[in-house]
Amino acid sequence: MKNNNILFCLILLVTSANAAFAQRTMSPGTTQQVEKLPTSLKNLLHRAGFDTQTSTAAQNRNELVLDSTKTFVDYTETDSTPIALTVFTYPDANTKVELVSAFAGQWYQIERATITADDQQRIVEALGEEYDNAGQQWINDSRLLVYPHGNSPDLLDSFVLYLWDTNVNDWVLYLNNSNVYDDQDLLLESYNTITLGSSFTIKETFFYDINGDNFLIDEVALIDGEVYPASRTNNLFVNHQVIEEIYSEYDGVSDYVFQNRTTYSYTNFGAIEEEFSYVWDLDSVDWKHKLAVVYDFDAQQRPDSKATTTFNDGGPNTYELTNFTYVEDENLATETIYLANADDPEWILDNKTYYYYIGTTTVKPVTRNSIDLDISPNPTTGRFFTALDIEAEIRVFNTSGKLLKTMVVQPGQQIDISSLPAGLYYLTAYKELDYYKGKVVKQ
């Protein structure tokens, strides 16, 4: 059975924040189970529009058709390095294909997702594939089947997740979610069954107050016909907006013990403005700060920035600032991320993603000249020179795109790769707006 981590952090960078199909928010119990899934399955759910967080932006008024996204890292005053590229194609009105590539001297295909919607543009299937460089072919990885509830644009009767098993050369069921609603389409029960290995089911029961707000979610585990208390989520609402969630787990004896707490505040147009997360500290018998997220909005009620503070035990707090710009309405033009920490509070540009749409012009990154890098002797037994006349950082990659060596060399300095096995290697170097690339064969 495969269980690959397909550059999950990279995928989160490049996955579109402007989904073509409706986004769905999962219940706390389902979220708990999804967090335990293999990365490829979590990734496929994210691509299929599933989200565990409440949306902070207004609904799209005019959604453009996304063509591609490109992410850059390693920013200096005059330079940056491409790291991720996602290209979107639309074979027909109900199908979207996302092709993800990573940059390592050149672009390498790493993942492909094919997302299929029904005539109401509700996702009904998503297929995740990995690219096998050795075999030069796409191979199955994960699959999602979705069954919408009636004519609802976002409610689900069920969804099913599969992993590809290379031992039997077939799909193997991993997670099955099913939901029960009342005649007003209020969610009453949700079942999540893990069927890989020892099978068990998590059942959530939803309770509502007279205002129709879901004030309690009770979770039990169903194992071999027995019922075991598992957890509870208590929700506090004001004006039908949740302002506090407290998650507790059963202690195995007679009581529920606090685990996590999240509080929310809202803008006057209903978007989340502040979100504070806490963990229960047994030593102080009190809540301890874990995470703080603060959103700013522009005059069009779109997220302008997102500031995240992570409170770390035994280390400095870390900060992340994300700035957004837009082409029009809620269609992103750029997403820029800065990092800092309490010991060094100066913001450092970490990465920037550019969004391109079909039939529009958006912000473009600086164009760099691609120049062939002269290498001699080539082939080499392990030591060689380049024709660079400047100090430069040289990076060496294998044919699979893996970074093997990074070194700073002076003009005329010999480069040594004698520790690497015989084979073909790619080299890159940068100088202001010039990008150098070359190949070397080690005998």
Secondary structure in CASP SS format (residue, H / E / C, confidence):
PFRMAT SS
TARGET T0000
AUTHOR 0000-0000-0000
METHOD secondary structure of the structure
MODEL  1
M C 1.00
K C 1.00
N C 1.00
N C 1.00
N C 1.00
I C 1.00
L C 1.00
F H 1.00
C H 1.00
L H 1.00
I H 1.00
L H 1.00
L H 1.00
V H 1.00
T C 1.00
S C 1.00
A C 1.00
N C 1.00
A C 1.00
A C 1.00
F C 1.00
A C 1.00
Q C 1.00
R E 1.00
T E 1.00
M C 1.00
S C 1.00
P H 1.00
G H 1.00
T H 1.00
T H 1.00
Q H 1.00
Q H 1.00
V H 1.00
E H 1.00
K C 1.00
L C 1.00
P C 1.00
T H 1.00
S H 1.00
L H 1.00
K H 1.00
N H 1.00
L H 1.00
L H 1.00
H H 1.00
R H 1.00
A C 1.00
G C 1.00
F E 1.00
D E 1.00
T C 1.00
Q C 1.00
T C 1.00
S C 1.00
T C 1.00
A C 1.00
A C 1.00
Q C 1.00
N C 1.00
R C 1.00
N C 1.00
E C 1.00
L C 1.00
V C 1.00
L E 1.00
D E 1.00
S E 1.00
T E 1.00
K E 1.00
T E 1.00
F E 1.00
V E 1.00
D C 1.00
Y C 1.00
T C 1.00
E C 1.00
T C 1.00
D C 1.00
S C 1.00
T E 1.00
P E 1.00
I E 1.00
A E 1.00
L E 1.00
T E 1.00
V E 1.00
F E 1.00
T E 1.00
Y E 1.00
P E 1.00
D E 1.00
A C 1.00
N C 1.00
T E 1.00
K E 1.00
V E 1.00
E E 1.00
L E 1.00
V E 1.00
S E 1.00
A E 1.00
F E 1.00
A C 1.00
G C 1.00
Q C 1.00
W E 1.00
Y E 1.00
Q E 1.00
I E 1.00
E E 1.00
R E 1.00
A E 1.00
T E 1.00
I E 1.00
T E 1.00
A E 1.00
D C 1.00
D C 1.00
Q C 1.00
Q C 1.00
R C 1.00
I E 1.00
V E 1.00
E E 1.00
A E 1.00
L E 1.00
G E 1.00
E E 1.00
E E 1.00
Y E 1.00
D E 1.00
N C 1.00
A C 1.00
G C 1.00
Q C 1.00
Q E 1.00
W E 1.00
I E 1.00
N E 1.00
D E 1.00
S E 1.00
R E 1.00
L E 1.00
L E 1.00
V E 1.00
Y E 1.00
P E 1.00
H C 1.00
G C 1.00
N C 1.00
S C 1.00
P C 1.00
D C 1.00
L C 1.00
L E 1.00
D E 1.00
S E 1.00
F E 1.00
V E 1.00
L E 1.00
Y E 1.00
L E 1.00
W E 1.00
D E 1.00
T C 1.00
N C 1.00
V C 1.00
N C 1.00
D E 1.00
W E 1.00
V E 1.00
L E 1.00
Y E 1.00
L E 1.00
N E 1.00
N E 1.00
S E 1.00
N E 1.00
V E 1.00
Y E 1.00
D C 1.00
D C 1.00
Q C 1.00
D C 1.00
L C 1.00
L E 1.00
L E 1.00
E E 1.00
S E 1.00
Y E 1.00
N E 1.00
T E 1.00
I E 1.00
T C 1.00
L C 1.00
G C 1.00
S C 1.00
S C 1.00
F E 1.00
T E 1.00
I E 1.00
K E 1.00
E E 1.00
T E 1.00
F E 1.00
F E 1.00
Y E 1.00
D C 1.00
I C 1.00
N C 1.00
G C 1.00
D C 1.00
N E 1.00
F E 1.00
L E 1.00
I E 1.00
D E 1.00
E E 1.00
V E 1.00
A E 1.00
L E 1.00
I E 1.00
D C 1.00
G C 1.00
E E 1.00
V E 1.00
Y E 1.00
P E 1.00
A E 1.00
S E 1.00
R E 1.00
T E 1.00
N E 1.00
N E 1.00
L E 1.00
F E 1.00
V E 1.00
N C 1.00
H C 1.00
Q E 1.00
V E 1.00
I E 1.00
E E 1.00
E E 1.00
I E 1.00
Y E 1.00
S E 1.00
E E 1.00
Y E 1.00
D C 1.00
G C 1.00
V C 1.00
S C 1.00
D C 1.00
Y E 1.00
V E 1.00
F E 1.00
Q E 1.00
N E 1.00
R E 1.00
T E 1.00
T E 1.00
Y E 1.00
S E 1.00
Y E 1.00
T C 1.00
N C 1.00
F C 1.00
G C 1.00
A C 1.00
I E 1.00
E E 1.00
E E 1.00
E E 1.00
F E 1.00
S E 1.00
Y E 1.00
V E 1.00
W E 1.00
D E 1.00
L C 1.00
D C 1.00
S C 1.00
V C 1.00
D E 1.00
W E 1.00
K E 1.00
H E 1.00
K E 1.00
L E 1.00
A E 1.00
V E 1.00
V E 1.00
Y E 1.00
D E 1.00
F E 1.00
D C 1.00
A C 1.00
Q C 1.00
Q C 1.00
R C 1.00
P E 1.00
D E 1.00
S E 1.00
K E 1.00
A E 1.00
T E 1.00
T E 1.00
T E 1.00
F C 1.00
N C 1.00
D C 1.00
G C 1.00
G C 1.00
P C 1.00
N C 1.00
T E 1.00
Y E 1.00
E E 1.00
L E 1.00
T E 1.00
N E 1.00
F E 1.00
T E 1.00
Y E 1.00
V E 1.00
E E 1.00
D C 1.00
E C 1.00
N E 1.00
L E 1.00
A E 1.00
T E 1.00
E E 1.00
T E 1.00
I E 1.00
Y E 1.00
L E 1.00
A E 1.00
N E 1.00
A C 1.00
D C 1.00
D E 1.00
P E 1.00
E E 1.00
W E 1.00
I E 1.00
L E 1.00
D E 1.00
N E 1.00
K E 1.00
T E 1.00
Y E 1.00
Y E 1.00
Y E 1.00
Y E 1.00
I C 1.00
G C 1.00
T C 1.00
T C 1.00
T C 1.00
V C 1.00
K C 1.00
P C 1.00
V C 1.00
T C 1.00
R C 1.00
N E 1.00
S E 1.00
I E 1.00
D E 1.00
L C 1.00
D C 1.00
I E 1.00
S E 1.00
P C 1.00
N C 1.00
P C 1.00
T E 1.00
T C 1.00
G C 1.00
R E 1.00
F E 1.00
F E 1.00
T E 1.00
A C 1.00
L C 1.00
D C 1.00
I C 1.00
E C 1.00
A E 1.00
E E 1.00
I E 1.00
R E 1.00
V E 1.00
F E 1.00
N C 1.00
T C 1.00
S C 1.00
G C 1.00
K C 1.00
L E 1.00
L E 1.00
K E 1.00
T E 1.00
M E 1.00
V E 1.00
V E 1.00
Q C 1.00
P C 1.00
G C 1.00
Q C 1.00
Q C 1.00
I E 1.00
D E 1.00
I C 1.00
S C 1.00
S C 1.00
L C 1.00
P C 1.00
A C 1.00
G E 1.00
L E 1.00
Y E 1.00
Y E 1.00
L E 1.00
T E 1.00
A E 1.00
Y E 1.00
K E 1.00
E C 1.00
L C 1.00
D E 1.00
Y E 1.00
Y E 1.00
K E 1.00
G E 1.00
K E 1.00
V E 1.00
V E 1.00
K E 1.00
Q C 1.00
END
